Amino acid sequence: MTESNPDIEISRRRLLGTVGAAGAVGIALGGTGGALAHSALAGSGSGSAPGAAGSLTSLGATRVAFHGDHQAGITTPLQAKGHLAAFDLAAGAGRTEAAALLRRWSETARRLMAGEPAATSDSGIALDAGPSSLTVTFGFGRSFFERTGLTARRPAALDPLPNFSSDRLDDRRSNGDLWVQIGANDGLVAFHALRALQKDAGEAVRVRWQMNGFNRSPGATGTPMTARNLMGQIDGTGNPKPSEPDFDKRIFVPAAGPGPAEHAWMGGGSYAVVRRIRMLLDDWDKQSLAQQEQVIGRTKATGAPLTGGGETTEMALDKLGADGKPVIPSNAHARISAPEQNGGAAMLRRPFSFHDGIGADGAPDAGLLFICWQADPLRGFVPVQRKLDRGDALSEFIRHESSGLYAVPPGPRSDEYVGQRLLEG
């Protein structure tokens, strides 16, 4: 359950603001547990000088609960800065070392998300700052269960993703025993968390890969609006919403489901598919506005479907133009990825954009750190990606360069660390 305190006020601006996402849809707000953002108490301990917390802006003071039914960073409003990292257990490390590491990581995440300094050797990177909506999310890759002797408790949903014809995957930047997602609305706060977790890791794990991302900062637009991706497209229109009756069923593993008892530790958790998708921006920018809109199936200015209306208007997929062809082309990204075109398959997309410099050829190494959440990737990501792989017009302008699938356990109770029900159950 989410922490409650009469002195803590829910930040309505953060809860009601529209936030962006990847593919054809955006992040929805709401949920339970760590999903709710709270304004931190003035003077409650932000890692800043005494009395400074009271002068923090609402952006810096906003705090997300660490404990809850679900981990933070899944339904939390999209943050401006992010870091993703995967780790492999060190040679000789197993279940005991993994449990000790998750205990350390959980305590550090709890403290930093509350705006407190790290328990040991805090670097002072985020000195004077509040928590700034910091979230830290932990997940387990398929290989983690082999390394810890827990293969009997590995869910079938962690079976490897199928190969897709458009994949150009780099194994060095894919998968991993452990996965960590960090998000915050301040760059120093986000980096502080990354650095603290890296120091906590000690000799237990080694970094497999690490990526950095960003989104539009809250308040950057005159009114809350769906964010744009690096192609300039409005991304974030059709995500599942907590107000929908089947939201939890689509996004979170049932607390008491039909699976075997040894998989019950995942009740209330979710599965994250993570893909580094490079956008071929030079090629994209050579297309006319009309051509770009035909590829996506939506107008660039407003995000409205080509069949008319506003951003949230449903697509009229059967509507034909004067030429007798569908107004939204048969290979348009928005058409192919629509749930109604995929047997109702849906996932909660919550990405970060990335830019890792300009290559020798002058092309930007930039795109999307795609992250999607679902109760079962075989019913969420996989059917949609299979459909896209067979004829998405956008495929010509993107390249999938890395991939990972992670089991993200439920949020910890007040006396637990993340993953304790797996490692000690």
N, C-alpha and C positions, 0 to 999 in steps of 0.2 A: 504494500500500500504506500501511496505517496505520503511523505511527511506533512503534517499539518501543524500550523502555529498561527494563532490569531494575530501575531505581530508581523507575519510575513504576508505580503500582498502579491497576488499573482499579477505578473506584468501583462496586462491586456494587450498592450501594443505588440509584444512578442508573440502572444498566443493567437492574435487575430491577423497579424501581418501575413500577406501571401508570400510564399517562398518558392524558389525554383527547383527544377529537377532535370533528369536526363531523358534521352530518347524522345518520347512524345508526351511525357507527363511529368508532374512535379510532386514535391513532397507535401503530404498532408499533415495537419497538426492534430494533437490530441493524444489519446491513449491513456495509459495509467502508469503508475510508478514513476521511473526516471523521465518519462516523456514530458512532464509538466515543468515549466521554467518558473522559478520564484525569484522575487527580488530579495537580495540578501539583506539581513538586518544591518543597519548602520552600527559600526563598532563591533560586529560579531566575529571579526578576525578575517581580514582579507589579505594578509601578508604585507600590508602597508604600514606606514608609520601610524602611531596612536592617533585616533581621531580622524584619520584621513578617509576612512570608509564612509563617513557621513557626507563627504563632498564628492563621492563618486557619481558619475553620470548614471542614468538608468541602464545604459548599455553595459557599463563596467560592473554594475552591481548585480546584474541578473544571474541567478544561480540555478543550476539543475540538480535535482536530487540524485545521489548515487544509488541508494537503496530503493527498491520498488519491485513491482511485479515483472517488469521488463527492464533490460538494460537501457540506460540513456544512450542517445545517439541514433535511435531507430526512428522514433516519431518526433524527436526534438526538432524544432524549427531549424531550417538550414542555416549553417554558420558561415562566417566570412572567410575563415582560415581553417585548413585541415592538414593533417599528416596521417598517412597510412604506412604501416610497417608490418612485415612478417618476420618471424624468428624461427629458427630451428634449435631444438634442444642440443646441447653440447654432447660430444662423445662421452658415453658413460652415464649421462643424466637420464633419469626415468621419472616414475610417478612421484617419488618422494621429493625430488628436486623441483618438479613441476608444481606440486602443491605449495611448497615453500615460496616459489616465485609468484604464483597467483595470489598468495596471501600478502606478500610485499606489494605487489602491483595494486591490489585492491585497496590497501590502506593508503597508498600514495594517491590513487585516483580519488578516493573519498575526500582526502584532505584538500587536494588542489581544486576539486569541483566545488568545495565549500569556501574557497578563497583563502585557505590556510596554507602556510608554507609546508614543504615536504618535511617529513619527520626527521630525516638525517641529511646533513650536508646540503641544505637548500642553497642553490646557486645565486639567488637574488635576481634572476632574470626578470621575473614578473613583479619585483618590488614596486609598491605604490599602486598596483593594479588590483581590481576586483576580479571575481571569477569569470566575468565576461562570457557567460553561457557555456563554459567549458564542459565537454563531455568526453569520457574515455570508455570505449567499448571493446570487449575482448571476445575472441572466437577461437575455435579449434579446427585445424585442418585435418584431413583424413589421416595423414601420416602421424599425427599426434597420438592416436590411439595405438598404433603399432609401437611407438617409442615408449609408451607408458604401460604396455601390457593390458590395454583395455579394449582390445578389438571386439570382444563380446558385447561391449556397450556402445559400439559405434553404430549410429543409425544408418539405415539403408539410403536415406536422403543424401548422405555424403559420398555416394558412389560417384566416380569421376564423371564430369560433364562430357557429353559426346563431342566429337570433333566436328567443327564447322568449316566449310570450304573457304570461308573468308578469313580464317584465323591465320595469323602470322606470329605465333606466340614464342616468347623468349622464356625458356624454363628458368633462367636465373632471376626473372622478375615475376614468377608465378608461384602459386601454392605456398607451402610453409606449414610448420607444425602449429604455430601460434600466430594469430592476427590481431593487430591493435588498430583501432580507429580513434583519432583525436580530432575534435572540432572545437572552435572557440570563435568569438567575435573580435578577438585581439590577437595579432600575430605573435607578440611576445609571450602571451599567456599560453598559446598553443605550443610554441617551441619549448617553453618551460616544462610543460607536461611531457613532451617527447624526451627531453633531456633527462628529466627525473626518472622516467621509466627505463631509459637506457642505462642509467647509473644503477638502478635497482636490480637490473638483470644480472649484473656481476658476471660470473663464469658459467651460469646455468644455461644460457642460450647464446647464439650468435645471430647477428642480423642477416637475413636472407635477402631482403630488398626493402627499400623505403621510398615513398613518393610524397610529394607536397602538392596541395591544391588550394584553391580559393573560390570564392563566390562574391557576388555583390554584397556590400556591407549594408546592414540594416539602416534605414533612414536615408539611403543614397538617392531615392526617388521621392518626388513630391507626395505621392500616395503609395501605399503598399501595392506591389504588383508582382506578377510572376517574373522570375529572373530570365535573362537571356543567356544562351550558351555562346561559345566563341565563334560560332557561325552567324551570330546575330539573331538567331531564332528564339522566340519565346518558348521556353521549355518548362512545362509544369502545369498542365491543364487537366489531365484526366486521371491523376493518381487516385487509388482507393482512398476514401475518406473515413475517419473514425465514426462519422454519423451514419454510415451505411451499415445495415444489420449484419453483413457478413465480413466486416473489416477484420475482426480478430481471427476469424476462421481462415482468411486468406493470408494473413501476415504472421500469426503466432501459432506455434505448435500447441495443440490442446493440452490442458493440464492433466487430463485423464483420457487419453486417446486409445485407439484400437491397437497400437503397437505393443511389442513385448515389454514386460515389466522392466527389463534392464535398460530400456530407453526412456524411462519416465523422468530421468534427470533433465530432459530437454523440454518438459512441459512449461509453457510460458516463454520459451525461447523462440528464435527465428533463424533462418538460414540466409547468409549474405553471399551473393555472387559479386565478385569484384573484377572489373576488367579495365585495363588501360587502353583507351580507344583514342588513337591519334586521328586528328582531323586534318585532312589535306587542304589547308586553308587557302593556299595559292590557287589550287584548282577550283575550289568553291567560289572564290571571289571573282573568277573569270566568268561565272555564269550570270546571266541577266537576272534581274529581280523576278521576272515571270518564270524563268527556268528554275530558280531556287524554290519558289512557291509550289511549282508542280512536283518537285522532288519530295518536299515535305507534305504537301496537301493542305497547308494552312498559309494564311497571309503573313508576311513578315512583320508588318506594322503592328498588328493587333493579336495575332495568333488565332484569329477566327478561321474556321474551316472554309475552304474555297466555295462551299455551297451556301455561304452567307451566315449572317448573325454575328454574335460576339464570340469572345474567346471560349466561353463555356457552352456555347450552343452545340448540340449534338451534330455530328456529321451526317449529312443526307447521302449515304453511300450509294443509293440507287439513282440519284439525280443525274440526268444526262444533259449535256450541252447541246448547242445548236448543231454541232457536227455529229451528234449521235453517240459520242463517247462520254464516259463518266467524267463529271466535273472534277472529282477527286480521282486522279489516275489510278489504275489498277495496281501500279507498283509504287504508289506514294507511301512514304514512311508512316504517316499517320493512319492510313487505311490498314496497312499490313499489321501494324502493332496494336490495333484496337482490340480490346477484349472480346467484342462481339465477333471478330474475325478469327479468334483463337479459342473458341469453346469456353469463353469466360475467363481464360487465364489472365491473371493480374499479379502485379508485384508493386511494391512501394519503392520507387526510385529516389535515391537521395545522394546525388553526386557532388563532386568538386571538379572545377576546371583545373587544368594544369598548363604551365608553360615552362619548358626545361631548356630554353635557349634557342638560338638560331644556328642551323647547321652550316657547313661549308658551302652548300648550294644556295644559301640564303633563305631556305624554307624554315618556318618555325616548327619546333618540336612541341606541339601544343595539342590540346584536345580535352578529353573528358576522363576523369577517374570515376567510372560508372560503378555505382553501388546500388544493388537492389535487394529488397527484403521480401521473404515469402515463407509461408509455413512448410512448403515443399517445393524445391527447385524443379522437380520433374513436372509439376503442375503450374509453375510460375515462369521462371526464366526460360527453361528448355523449349517448350512448345512455341513461344513467341520468337526466340532466336532462330529456331529451325525455319519458321515461316519467313523471317527476314532474310535468312541465308539463301533462300531460294529465289529471291527476286526483288529485294528492297532497292529502290532507286538511290537511296542514300549510301549504299555500300560502295559505290564508285568513289566516294569522297571521305571514307573513313578506313582505318586499319586497326583491327584488334591485335594488340601487341603483348598483352599478358593477361592471365586469368587466375582466379582462385575461388574456391568454394569453402565456406567456413560455417561450422555449427556454433551459433552464438547462444549460450545458455541464458536462462532467465535472470532477471535482476536478483542480486543477493538480498537476503533478509538482513536485519540490522546486526545480527551476530555471525554473519557468514562472509566469506570471500567468494568472488566469482568462480564458478565451476566446482565449488566444494561438494555439491551433491553428486557430481561425477567422480571426483577424485577420492572422496572419502565415503561414498554411499555403499 
